[in-house]
Amino acid sequence: MAGVPGLTIEHYDWPGGREAMLRFGPPHGPTMVAALPFFEEANRTRAAMVDVLRQLAVRGIGSILPDLPGTNESLLATSDATLAAWRGAFAAACASVAGPVHSIGWRAGALVDAEAEVASRWYLAPQTGDSVVRELGRLQRAGGGDDAGGNAISAAMMAQLAGAQPTTAGALRVVRLDSDPKVADRKLPGAPLWRAAEPTIDHPLQTLIAEDIVAWLAGGDT
């Protein structure tokens, strides 16, 4: 990630231990705390999210991308991950930074900020927990066990996802792709990166996302 403005690797503590987080941009002012989609979708979209956070840093907006327990470099096994742990860890990551904090949730990432104290929420194509359960269930049935596309997912995770909803309280902006018929504050052109066969990026889409976030923070209307 050479050339990313202000990129550092830091850590945050949560009740279950310590996890890594990428930090972009200045340490002062508003900070965006980002949550990726879940499991294999996270692998497909991580590079795109990093590009958005890099573009925010260029515009003077700081952000962090925390590893949630059982993801990326976490020492916790994926099979031990739960939605409750992710929500607690995300809240701890938000509390670890100074200044106004805002969350970014892509897809199922919109389910993890329920316990976080944030000034506003910005969601891209947010999912319900029931939608995630259906998708994971199909993958588990295809794999013949708890494995869902290479990820061992616990019964506790599935139970906690059932009925879970993105947080709608407070300042909220929902953005979707123009191919998505669901209601949104704005529709953007672009392909659903989380459906790609392998990790990919869509730089024009990511630029539109970054610009929309900047306008949202500034109180503008895009």
C-alpha positions in Angstrom: 0.0 0.0 0.0 2.8 2.4 -0.8 1.8 6.0 -1.3 -1.3 5.8 0.8 -1.5 9.1 2.7 -0.8 8.7 6.4 -1.3 4.9 6.4 -0.3 3.3 9.7 -1.0 -0.1 11.3 -2.4 0.4 14.8 -4.3 -1.7 17.3 -7.4 -1.4 19.5 -8.5 -3.3 22.5 -11.9 -4.9 23.0 -13.2 -7.1 25.8 -12.0 -10.2 24.0 -8.4 -9.1 23.2 -6.5 -6.9 20.8 -7.0 -6.5 17.1 -5.2 -4.6 14.3 -6.6 -1.7 12.3 -5.4 0.3 9.3 -5.4 4.0 9.9 -5.5 6.5 7.0 -5.2 10.3 6.9 -4.9 12.8 9.6 -5.5 11.9 13.3 -7.6 15.0 13.9 -11.0 16.0 12.7 -13.8 13.6 11.7 -12.8 9.9 11.5 -14.7 7.3 9.4 -14.7 3.8 10.9 -15.3 1.2 8.2 -16.9 -2.2 8.3 -16.6 -4.6 5.3 -19.1 -7.1 4.2 -18.9 -10.5 5.8 -16.6 -13.4 5.0 -15.9 -14.0 1.4 -17.5 -10.7 0.4 -14.9 -9.0 2.6 -12.1 -10.5 0.6 -13.7 -9.3 -2.7 -14.2 -5.7 -1.5 -11.3 -5.0 0.8 -9.2 -3.4 -1.9 -12.1 -1.2 -3.0 -12.7 -0.1 0.6 -9.0 0.7 1.0 -9.1 2.8 -2.1 -12.1 4.8 -0.8 -10.4 5.4 2.5 -7.2 6.4 0.7 -9.3 8.9 -1.3 -10.8 10.3 1.9 -7.3 10.7 3.3 -6.3 12.8 0.2 -9.3 15.0 1.0 -8.1 15.5 4.6 -10.5 13.0 6.2 -9.1 10.3 8.5 -10.4 6.8 8.7 -9.7 3.4 10.2 -10.4 -0.1 9.0 -10.4 -2.4 12.0 -9.9 -6.2 11.8 -12.9 -7.7 13.6 -12.4 -10.8 15.8 -11.9 -13.8 13.5 -11.2 -11.8 10.4 -8.1 -10.9 8.4 -5.1 -10.9 10.8 -7.1 -11.7 13.9 -5.8 -14.6 16.1 -9.4 -15.6 16.9 -10.6 -18.5 14.7 -13.4 -17.6 12.2 -15.5 -20.4 13.7 -15.5 -18.6 17.0 -16.7 -15.2 15.6 -20.1 -13.9 16.6 -22.1 -10.9 15.7 -22.1 -9.9 19.3 -18.3 -10.0 19.4 -18.1 -8.0 16.2 -20.4 -5.3 17.5 -18.5 -5.0 20.7 -15.2 -4.9 18.9 -16.4 -2.3 16.4 -17.7 -0.1 19.2 -14.3 -0.4 20.9 -12.5 0.6 17.7 -14.8 3.6 17.4 -14.0 4.6 21.0 -10.3 4.3 20.4 -10.1 7.4 18.2 -10.6 11.0 19.1 -12.9 13.6 17.6 -16.2 13.0 15.8 -16.6 9.4 14.7 -18.8 8.3 11.7 -19.3 4.7 10.5 -19.2 3.3 7.0 -20.9 0.0 6.5 -20.9 -1.9 3.2 -23.5 -4.7 2.8 -23.6 -6.8 6.0 -21.1 -4.4 7.5 -24.1 -2.2 8.3 -25.0 -4.7 11.0 -22.0 -4.2 13.2 -22.2 -0.6 14.3 -25.3 -1.0 16.5 -23.4 -0.5 19.8 -21.0 2.2 18.5 -21.2 5.8 19.5 -21.1 7.6 16.2 -22.2 10.9 14.9 -23.6 9.5 11.6 -23.8 6.3 9.5 -23.1 5.9 5.8 -24.3 2.6 4.3 -23.7 1.1 0.9 -26.3 -1.6 -0.1 -27.0 -2.5 3.5 -28.3 -6.0 4.2 -30.5 -7.5 6.9 -29.3 -10.3 9.0 -31.9 -12.6 7.5 -30.5 -11.9 4.0 -27.0 -12.8 5.2 -28.4 -16.0 6.8 -30.0 -17.1 3.5 -26.8 -16.5 1.6 -24.6 -18.3 4.1 -27.1 -21.1 4.4 -26.9 -21.7 0.6 -23.1 -21.9 0.8 -23.2 -24.2 3.8 -25.6 -26.6 2.0 -23.4 -26.5 -1.0 -20.4 -27.4 1.2 -22.3 -30.0 3.2 -21.5 -28.6 6.7 -20.7 -25.4 8.6 -18.3 -24.3 5.9 -19.6 -21.3 3.8 -17.4 -20.6 0.9 -14.3 -21.6 2.9 -15.4 -20.0 6.1 -16.4 -22.1 9.1 -19.4 -20.2 10.6 -20.8 -21.1 14.0 -24.4 -21.8 14.9 -24.1 -18.9 17.3 -23.2 -16.5 14.5 -26.1 -17.7 12.4 -28.5 -17.4 15.4 -27.4 -13.8 16.1 -27.7 -12.8 12.5 -31.3 -14.0 12.3 -33.5 -10.9 12.6 -30.6 -8.5 12.9 -31.2 -5.1 11.2 -29.0 -2.2 10.2 -29.2 0.7 12.7 -31.5 3.5 11.4 -31.4 5.9 14.4 -29.7 9.2 14.1 -28.1 10.7 11.0 -28.1 8.1 8.3 -27.4 8.0 4.5 -28.1 4.9 2.4 -26.5 4.6 -1.0 -27.2 1.8 -3.4 -26.1 0.8 -6.9 -28.4 1.9 -9.7 -29.2 -1.8 -10.4 -30.7 -2.2 -6.9 -34.4 -1.5 -6.8 -34.5 -0.9 -3.0 -35.0 2.6 -1.7 -31.9 4.7 -1.2 -30.9 8.4 -0.7 -28.8 8.0 -3.8 -28.1 5.5 -6.6 -24.6 5.1 -8.1 -23.5 3.5 -11.3 -21.2 0.5 -10.9 -21.0 -3.3 -10.6 -21.6 -5.1 -7.3 -18.0 -5.8 -6.4 -19.1 -8.3 -3.7 -20.4 -10.6 -6.4 -17.2 -10.7 -8.4 -15.4 -14.0 -8.9 -12.3 -12.6 -7.3 -11.2 -9.4 -5.5 -11.5 -6.4 -7.8 -11.9 -2.6 -7.8 -14.1 -0.1 -9.7 -12.1 3.2 -9.4 -14.9 5.4 -10.8 -17.4 3.9 -8.4 -15.0 4.3 -5.5 -14.4 7.9 -6.4 -18.2 8.6 -6.4 -18.4 6.9 -3.0 -15.6 9.0 -1.5 -17.1 12.2 -3.0 -20.5 11.3 -1.5 -19.1 10.7 1.9 -17.2 14.0 1.8 -20.4 15.8 0.9 -22.3 13.9 3.6 -19.8 15.0 6.3 -20.0 18.6 5.1 -23.8 18.5 5.3 -24.2 18.9 1.6 -26.8 17.4 -0.6 -25.6 15.1 -3.4 
